[in-house]
Amino acid sequence: MDAMGVPGNLLPLVIILEVLGGAAIMIGWQTRIAAILFAGFSVMSAVLFHADFSDQNQMIHFMKNISITGGFLFLIVHGAGNYSLDSREKAHQR
């Protein structure tokens, strides 16, 4: 991260986001919020770390991150699904 001009002290925050956000999406808790954070993170990491389009490997990683963002946008629009904790919370509120 330091080599790309991003302060290294942000690394613990990135790790926390990836671990806790990934767990939240996996169990379907606060899925839309986690997906918004991950979509922003994926776009930022693509632009900051993989924007060297003259290097084919970096271009592949850039497109991978943009594709992952599309998956998170799907979760933002549609939610986690019927077997998620979010769905159970909705059922209990009715």
LINRA-V636171 format. One record per run of one state. SS is the DSSP state (H for helix, E for strand, - for the rest). FROM is the first residue (numbers start at 0). LEN is the number of residues. Records with the same first field share a line. If there is no record, write none. Layout:
SS=FROM-LEN ; FROM-LEN
This chain:
-=0-1 ; 4-3 ; 27-3 ; 49-6 ; 78-6 ; 93-1
H=1-3 ; 7-20 ; 30-19 ; 55-23 ; 84-9
